[in-house]
Amino acid sequence: MLKFLFKPWPKHPIDRLYRIETSARVIHRSLRVGNRALDEANVGYGCSQPSVLRSAFGALPGGGADAHLFDLGCGKGRALALATEFPFRSITGIELAPGLCRIARRNAATIARRHPDRVPLKIVEGDATKPDLPSSGDQILFLYNSFRRPLVNALLTHVEAHGAAHPDARIFLVYYNPTQAAALDGSPRWRRYFADQIGFSDEDARYAPFANRSDSVVIWQLDSPKRAPPHPGAERAIEIVIPDIAAIVLERYLQQRAGVRLHVSSAA
């Protein structure tokens, strides 16, 4: 089993499309920064699936039009690359591990050269639980199971304080593989906006490192007078399959097991 978990992951075609490197897995022990609390909450670097990212970003109001996107624990920047396909006003990745930051910046520079018409990517080396958020406009926080419960709690505290100080800002948290969903569902400050188990495109399924053919995404929004109406099914139950590692939107996962093809969106 361990040999299977740590074998090399296949190089995804998204890397060939953008001439970047985001496929190789990095285990958490390689990303230690010397801070015990941060190191204990680190879950390593893994790869999100492009078809799932496109569906998740497409579910945002206006497909993210004119919003500020922050990828918290951006790793090598695959989600950032996909975000350039959407009409975000700005796109920022925050990553604590210096080695991953170097790769993300190299990838960002490549995308800027090949797609000068797109929004440039900004990579910040630092604590992703304390993003420097703007005072107004839609703000999208993207999280791909970047860290465990203590850091999720720290992030929520920071964002809730920012929201209280800037009530005109709409803040969404897009949580891919929401292993710490209980922290958000248990807070009176957050409301569900979207929840789905999103099927992989055929291409993603061919290059998936594991046997699953779908991933879960849940989007919450900070409660405010400008709160957007939720998608149908936003309150679907979430089951934690492996603590800190894997979560599923239960109803949709069971439908997939029964042979129902889950929704897959195309690129924007």
JOQUI-V883390 format. One record per backbone hydrogen bond with DSSP energy under -1.0 kcal/mol. NH is the residue of the N-H (numbers start at 1). CO is the residue of the C=O. If there is no record, write none. Layout:
NH;CO / NH;CO
This chain:
5;1 / 6;2 / 15;12 / 17;13 / 18;14 / 19;15 / 20;15 / 26;45 / 30;27 / 31;28 / 39;35 / 40;36 / 41;37 / 43;146 / 45;26 / 53;49 / 54;50 / 55;51 / 56;52 / 57;53 / 58;54 / 59;55 / 60;57 / 63;60 / 64;61 / 66;87 / 67;64 / 68;138 / 69;90 / 70;140 / 71;92 / 72;142 / 73;94 / 74;94 / 77;74 / 81;77 / 82;78 / 83;79 / 84;80 / 85;82 / 86;83 / 88;86 / 89;67 / 90;67 / 92;69 / 93;122 / 94;71 / 95;124 / 101;97 / 102;98 / 103;99 / 104;100 / 105;101 / 106;102 / 107;103 / 108;104 / 109;105 / 110;106 / 111;107 / 112;108 / 113;109 / 114;110 / 115;111 / 118;115 / 122;91 / 124;93 / 126;95 / 130;127 / 133;131 / 139;170 / 140;68 / 141;172 / 142;70 / 143;174 / 148;41 / 152;148 / 153;149 / 154;150 / 155;151 / 156;152 / 157;153 / 158;154 / 159;155 / 160;156 / 161;157 / 162;158 / 163;159 / 164;160 / 165;161 / 166;162 / 169;166 / 172;139 / 173;220 / 174;141 / 175;218 / 176;143 / 177;216 / 179;177 / 181;178 / 183;180 / 185;181 / 186;182 / 187;184 / 191;221 / 193;219 / 194;219 / 196;217 / 198;215 / 199;263 / 200;213 / 205;201 / 206;202 / 207;203 / 215;198 / 217;196 / 218;175 / 219;194 / 220;173 / 221;191 / 222;171 / 223;189 / 227;224 / 231;193 / 234;231 / 236;233 / 239;248 / 241;246 / 242;246 / 245;242 / 246;242 / 248;239 / 250;237 / 250;248 / 253;249 / 254;250 / 255;251 / 256;252 / 257;253 / 258;254 / 259;256 / 260;255
